[in-house]
């Protein structure tokens, strides 16, 4: 019987998207295998949209159960291995208690020395590899030939397909464009996960895209929509639709799949659009480890812009904003969007 593998990545949406090559590579190496993605509740829609993932195990839900039940739930998968792509101490302990035969983790967490029986030497911060390539290193104990893969081959394993249809009103909104118009999603916020390009820049980009005849769709969470209410009113003449807070993740994925592309920082929506095969233009600082060499979107129409200068120490001191990313001009971004087709 083909084996079952648990792939654990209980963190943010973009990180989960860049873990999808692990699931895809397992399918290549072990034809017919079953892949279960272990993640946080809010990433379930990513698993549902990935053709490489057979099932999603909600870690948040699992941890509400009694510990004996948690262990039984893990044991019921009869998994050949669990790959801790992102370390989670409690899950590592549960996998040990469930007697999963092969438990793979990095050497960087002391509790992996107590709970895992295969340890991989992996230093992410100073590595020249992309995050998706680094994730694949965790497959070495299963199949030494699994890595390395060149980035283009890894990118082919970053794939999503909408699991739900787009509601008719949104489909009509997107279909209302004229010949030559683009539906461009702008996602200005990052929820602190990435350096931000700035509202002034996004506002000017919206004006430039509108002047070029394109249609601008604003995206973000409900709280971001409330925070940006004044800014959205200021630029309302250039915005076709404000969709902040209106879409749950499954339908947001469907929206990205139906739009022409997105402009965003290194955020989950950028990586989702890239994996869906849409245009995905990422805006990045040059500072390590946030630079595009590590976090660039992967997909057939993915691209990025980064200000061409050595990263400065001022950028390191600022948690979200930095001068380097904000030096990317809106006209430069608009020119990249202009060639999308």
Backbone torsions as a table, in degrees:
resi	resn	phi	psi	omega
1	UNK	NA	135.9	178.6
2	UNK	-60.2	146.5	-175.9
3	UNK	-75.7	161.7	171.8
4	UNK	-108.5	135.9	178.4
5	UNK	-122.5	134.9	171.9
6	UNK	-98.5	125.7	178.8
7	UNK	-114.7	114.1	-172.9
8	UNK	-101.6	120.8	174.2
9	UNK	-144.0	71.0	-176.1
10	UNK	-84.2	66.2	173.9
11	UNK	-145.9	-143.7	-165.3
12	UNK	-75.9	165.2	-175.0
13	UNK	-59.3	-48.7	-179.3
14	UNK	-61.4	-38.5	177.7
15	UNK	-63.3	-38.9	178.9
16	UNK	-66.3	-42.0	178.6
17	UNK	-57.9	-41.9	-178.1
18	UNK	-79.2	0.6	172.0
19	UNK	-96.5	-11.7	-178.5
20	UNK	-57.4	-33.2	176.3
21	UNK	-59.2	-27.1	176.3
22	UNK	-62.4	-45.6	178.4
23	UNK	-64.6	-43.2	-179.5
24	UNK	-65.0	-38.9	179.9
25	UNK	-69.2	-36.0	175.2
26	UNK	-60.8	-39.8	178.1
27	UNK	-63.8	-35.6	178.1
28	UNK	-70.1	-42.3	-174.9
29	UNK	-77.9	-31.4	-177.0
30	UNK	-129.0	77.4	-175.9
31	UNK	-53.6	134.2	180.0
32	UNK	85.4	-1.9	-178.2
33	UNK	-67.4	161.6	177.7
34	UNK	-107.7	129.7	-178.1
35	UNK	-116.0	124.3	177.9
36	UNK	-113.3	120.2	177.6
37	UNK	-90.1	127.2	177.2
38	UNK	-101.7	122.0	-176.8
39	UNK	-156.6	-178.0	177.3
40	UNK	-77.2	156.7	-174.7
41	UNK	-52.5	-42.5	-172.9
42	UNK	-72.4	-6.2	177.9
43	UNK	-102.4	5.9	-178.7
44	UNK	-57.7	-36.5	-178.0
45	UNK	-65.6	-28.7	177.2
46	UNK	-67.3	-44.4	177.6
47	UNK	-61.0	-41.7	-178.6
48	UNK	-64.7	-26.4	-177.9
49	UNK	-92.0	-4.5	-176.4
50	UNK	-96.4	124.0	-179.4
51	UNK	-68.2	-15.4	-178.6
52	UNK	-87.0	-12.9	-173.0
53	UNK	-103.0	126.7	-178.5
54	UNK	-89.5	-29.8	-174.8
55	UNK	-156.1	154.0	177.0
56	UNK	-116.6	129.9	174.6
57	UNK	-106.5	114.1	-177.0
58	UNK	-79.3	107.2	-177.4
59	UNK	-66.6	-36.8	178.5
60	UNK	-59.9	-43.4	178.6
61	UNK	-68.4	-42.1	-179.4
62	UNK	-57.5	-41.5	-174.8
63	UNK	-74.8	-6.2	174.2
64	UNK	-83.4	-12.6	-177.8
65	UNK	-84.6	166.7	174.4
66	UNK	-66.7	153.8	-176.7
67	UNK	-60.3	-42.3	176.9
68	UNK	-59.6	-36.7	178.6
69	UNK	-69.6	-37.9	176.1
70	UNK	-58.2	-45.7	-179.3
71	UNK	-64.5	-43.0	179.5
72	UNK	-62.6	-39.8	179.4
73	UNK	-61.5	-43.9	178.3
74	UNK	-66.6	-42.1	-177.9
75	UNK	-64.4	-30.8	-177.2
76	UNK	-64.8	-20.9	178.3
77	UNK	-72.8	-18.5	-177.2
78	UNK	49.9	45.8	-174.3
79	UNK	-75.1	143.3	174.8
80	UNK	-76.1	-29.1	-176.8
81	UNK	-159.7	154.9	167.8
82	UNK	-122.7	132.7	-179.6
83	UNK	-110.9	111.7	-179.9
84	UNK	-85.2	81.6	-179.8
85	UNK	-65.6	-39.9	173.4
86	UNK	-118.0	124.6	-173.5
87	UNK	-66.6	135.9	174.9
88	UNK	-141.1	111.4	-170.0
89	UNK	-58.8	-47.2	-177.3
90	UNK	-64.9	-42.0	179.3
91	UNK	-64.1	-38.0	177.9
92	UNK	-62.4	-39.0	177.6
93	UNK	-67.1	-40.9	179.6
94	UNK	-65.6	-39.1	178.9
95	UNK	-63.3	-37.2	175.6
96	UNK	-64.5	-46.5	-179.4
97	UNK	-64.4	-31.4	179.3
98	UNK	-79.5	-3.0	177.7
99	UNK	58.5	39.1	172.1
100	UNK	-64.3	125.4	-169.3
101	UNK	-57.6	-43.1	-177.3
102	UNK	-119.5	119.2	-176.7
103	UNK	-123.6	108.5	-170.2
104	UNK	-106.7	129.1	176.6
105	UNK	-148.6	176.1	177.5
106	UNK	-86.5	162.1	176.4
107	UNK	-76.6	-7.9	-170.6
108	UNK	-77.3	-12.5	179.5
109	UNK	-112.9	124.3	-174.0
110	UNK	-61.6	-32.2	-178.1
111	UNK	-70.8	-19.4	174.1
112	UNK	-66.2	-29.0	177.7
113	UNK	-66.6	-23.3	179.6
114	UNK	-95.9	-21.5	-171.5
115	UNK	-117.1	-20.5	-178.3
116	UNK	-105.3	149.7	177.1
117	UNK	-111.4	3.7	170.0
118	UNK	-137.0	118.6	-177.2
119	UNK	-113.7	134.7	-178.4
120	UNK	-112.5	129.3	175.7
121	UNK	-76.7	111.8	-174.0
122	UNK	-143.6	114.9	176.9
123	UNK	-112.1	106.9	-175.9
124	UNK	-78.7	-42.5	-168.1
125	UNK	-57.8	-40.2	-174.9
126	UNK	-108.1	10.5	-178.7
127	UNK	-78.6	146.0	175.3
128	UNK	-81.6	-4.5	-175.4
129	UNK	-82.1	157.1	173.9
130	UNK	-71.5	154.1	179.9
131	UNK	-54.8	-40.8	-179.2
132	UNK	-66.0	-35.8	176.1
133	UNK	-68.2	-39.2	177.9
134	UNK	-62.6	-40.9	178.8
135	UNK	-59.6	-37.7	-179.4
136	UNK	-66.4	-21.9	178.6
137	UNK	-59.3	-26.5	-178.9
138	UNK	-68.3	-11.4	178.5
139	UNK	-86.7	-5.4	-176.8
140	UNK	-54.5	-43.2	179.2
141	UNK	-64.4	-24.8	178.6
142	UNK	-81.1	-40.2	-176.7
143	UNK	-156.5	99.5	-177.9
144	UNK	-53.6	-28.2	-179.8
145	UNK	-78.6	-2.5	-176.9
146	UNK	-67.1	-27.7	-178.4
147	UNK	-134.8	157.7	2.4
148	UNK	-86.6	158.4	171.6
149	UNK	-118.8	138.5	174.1
150	UNK	-64.6	152.2	-174.3
151	UNK	-58.4	-39.0	177.0
152	UNK	-59.7	-36.7	177.8
153	UNK	-70.0	-35.9	176.7
154	UNK	-65.9	-42.6	-177.9
155	UNK	-59.4	-32.7	179.2
156	UNK	-66.1	-18.4	179.6
157	UNK	-93.8	1.1	175.4
158	UNK	-95.3	97.0	-171.7
159	UNK	-142.2	133.6	175.8
160	UNK	-134.3	152.0	175.1
161	UNK	-138.0	132.3	-178.0
162	UNK	-55.2	135.7	-179.9
163	UNK	-94.5	-13.5	178.9
164	UNK	-131.9	153.9	177.3
165	UNK	-78.5	158.5	175.1
166	UNK	-78.6	135.6	-179.2
167	UNK	-60.5	148.6	-174.7
168	UNK	-53.3	-40.0	-178.0
169	UNK	-61.9	-39.8	179.1
170	UNK	-73.2	-36.5	176.6
171	UNK	-62.2	-41.5	178.2
172	UNK	-65.4	-38.3	178.3
173	UNK	-59.1	-46.9	-178.3
174	UNK	-70.5	-36.9	-177.2
175	UNK	-75.2	-9.7	-177.2
176	UNK	-77.6	-1.3	-178.5
177	UNK	-68.6	154.2	176.0
178	UNK	-89.2	169.4	178.3
179	UNK	-59.0	131.8	178.8
180	UNK	89.2	-13.6	177.6
181	UNK	-79.4	149.1	174.1
182	UNK	-113.6	143.4	168.6
183	UNK	-94.1	107.0	-174.1
184	UNK	-113.0	122.9	176.3
185	UNK	-88.2	130.9	173.0
186	UNK	-112.7	129.7	-178.5
187	UNK	-125.2	91.3	-169.8
188	UNK	-77.7	-24.3	-174.8
189	UNK	-99.1	161.9	-179.7
190	UNK	-128.7	-2.2	-176.3
191	UNK	56.2	32.0	177.0
192	UNK	80.8	2.2	-176.5
193	UNK	-85.6	-13.3	-176.9
194	UNK	-152.8	162.6	173.5
195	UNK	-67.7	142.3	-174.6
196	UNK	-106.2	144.3	-178.0
197	UNK	-74.4	-26.6	177.1
198	UNK	105.8	142.7	-176.7
199	UNK	-65.9	-35.4	179.0
200	UNK	-61.3	-41.7	179.1
201	UNK	-67.0	-44.9	179.2
202	UNK	-64.5	-37.2	177.3
203	UNK	-63.0	-44.2	177.9
204	UNK	-65.7	-37.3	176.5
205	UNK	-62.4	-43.1	177.6
206	UNK	-58.5	-41.9	179.2
207	UNK	-63.8	-43.7	-178.8
208	UNK	-66.3	-41.6	179.3
209	UNK	-66.2	-41.2	177.8
210	UNK	-62.6	-43.1	179.5
211	UNK	-63.2	-29.9	178.6
212	UNK	-82.2	-0.4	176.9
213	UNK	93.5	8.8	-178.1
214	UNK	-93.6	170.3	-176.3
215	UNK	-113.3	131.1	-174.0
216	UNK	-109.0	126.9	177.4
217	UNK	-116.3	122.1	-179.9
218	UNK	-92.0	135.0	178.8
219	UNK	-125.8	158.6	-179.9
220	UNK	161.2	173.1	178.8
221	UNK	-76.3	170.3	178.1
222	UNK	-61.2	-43.0	-179.7
223	UNK	-66.0	-36.1	176.7
224	UNK	-66.3	-38.3	177.7
225	UNK	-61.5	-40.6	177.5
226	UNK	-65.8	-43.1	-179.7
227	UNK	-63.5	-34.7	-175.1
228	UNK	-95.9	9.6	-173.2
229	UNK	-54.2	-46.8	-179.9
230	UNK	-63.9	-43.5	179.2
231	UNK	-64.3	-40.8	178.9
232	UNK	-63.8	-38.0	176.7
233	UNK	-66.2	-39.5	-179.0
234	UNK	-60.1	-37.4	-176.4
235	UNK	-107.0	18.4	-174.9
236	UNK	-58.2	-32.1	-178.4
237	UNK	-65.1	-18.6	-176.6
238	UNK	-107.0	-0.4	-174.9
239	UNK	-109.1	122.8	179.1
240	UNK	-71.8	-41.9	-178.9
241	UNK	-153.4	135.2	172.7
242	UNK	-98.0	108.8	-176.6
243	UNK	-105.3	12.4	-179.1
244	UNK	-61.4	129.9	176.5
245	UNK	74.8	5.8	-174.8
246	UNK	-99.2	-11.2	-172.1
247	UNK	-126.5	130.5	166.9
248	UNK	-73.7	161.6	-172.4
249	UNK	-57.3	-41.9	179.7
250	UNK	-57.9	-42.0	-179.2
251	UNK	-77.3	-29.3	175.1
252	UNK	-62.9	-39.0	175.5
253	UNK	-61.3	-41.8	178.2
254	UNK	-64.3	-37.6	177.9
255	UNK	-64.1	-46.9	179.5
256	UNK	-60.6	-37.0	179.6
257	UNK	-67.3	-28.9	-177.6
258	UNK	-90.7	-22.1	178.3
259	UNK	-77.9	169.7	178.9
260	UNK	-79.8	-31.4	179.6
261	UNK	174.6	-178.6	-176.4
262	UNK	-137.0	149.4	169.1
263	UNK	-119.9	126.2	-175.9
264	UNK	-162.2	168.0	168.8
265	UNK	-76.2	-166.8	-178.4
266	UNK	-77.8	77.0	-174.7
267	UNK	-123.8	169.9	176.9
268	UNK	-54.7	-48.0	179.9
269	UNK	-57.7	-37.1	177.6
270	UNK	-61.0	-47.1	-177.6
271	UNK	-70.5	-33.0	175.4
272	UNK	-62.1	-49.2	-178.8
273	UNK	-61.0	-41.4	178.9
274	UNK	-61.5	-43.7	-179.3
275	UNK	-67.9	-24.9	177.7
276	UNK	-82.1	-2.5	178.9
277	UNK	83.9	12.4	179.1
278	UNK	-91.3	166.9	173.6
279	UNK	-63.2	131.7	-179.3
280	UNK	-138.5	103.8	-177.7
281	UNK	-103.4	108.6	-179.0
282	UNK	-94.3	142.3	178.7
283	UNK	-111.8	121.7	-168.6
284	UNK	-130.4	151.9	167.5
285	UNK	-85.9	160.5	179.0
286	UNK	-83.1	-4.1	-172.4
287	UNK	-74.5	137.2	173.8
288	UNK	-80.7	145.7	1.3
289	UNK	-96.0	24.3	-176.8
290	UNK	-91.1	-3.0	-173.0
291	UNK	-69.1	163.4	-177.2
292	UNK	-67.0	-20.7	175.3
293	UNK	-58.6	-28.1	179.0
294	UNK	-97.2	-36.8	-167.8
295	UNK	-124.7	14.4	-179.2
296	UNK	-58.3	146.5	175.1
297	UNK	-66.0	147.5	-179.0
298	UNK	-118.1	124.3	179.4
299	UNK	170.9	167.5	-175.6
300	UNK	-65.1	-21.3	179.6
301	UNK	-123.4	24.4	-179.1
302	UNK	-86.3	142.9	177.9
303	UNK	-155.4	174.1	179.8
304	UNK	-152.2	161.8	171.4
305	UNK	-124.7	138.7	176.5
306	UNK	-142.1	136.9	-179.6
307	UNK	-65.9	127.7	-172.6
308	UNK	-84.0	83.5	175.0
309	UNK	-159.3	155.6	175.1
310	UNK	-63.8	140.3	-179.2
311	UNK	-64.0	138.2	-178.5
312	UNK	-99.9	162.4	-179.2
313	UNK	-68.9	-26.8	176.2
314	UNK	-58.8	-37.6	-179.6
315	UNK	-63.8	-37.1	-179.5
316	UNK	-64.7	-29.7	-174.2
317	UNK	-82.7	-11.1	-176.3
318	UNK	-105.6	122.6	-173.1
319	UNK	-68.4	-30.0	-176.8
320	UNK	-125.3	-56.3	-175.0
321	UNK	-89.2	148.4	171.5
322	UNK	-152.9	152.3	-175.8
323	UNK	-65.1	-31.4	-175.3
324	UNK	-64.6	-46.8	-178.7
325	UNK	-71.3	-34.0	-178.2
326	UNK	-75.9	-9.8	176.4
327	UNK	-78.7	-11.2	174.1
328	UNK	-69.0	120.6	-173.5
329	UNK	-77.6	140.5	175.5
330	UNK	-56.3	-35.1	178.9
331	UNK	-64.8	-35.6	177.4
332	UNK	-64.9	-42.9	178.8
333	UNK	-65.6	-45.1	-179.8
334	UNK	-60.8	-35.5	179.1
335	UNK	-66.1	-36.1	176.8
336	UNK	-66.7	-42.9	179.8
337	UNK	-64.7	-33.3	-176.2
338	UNK	-59.8	-24.7	-178.0
339	UNK	-95.3	1.6	176.8
340	UNK	-65.6	137.2	175.0
341	UNK	-149.3	NA	NA
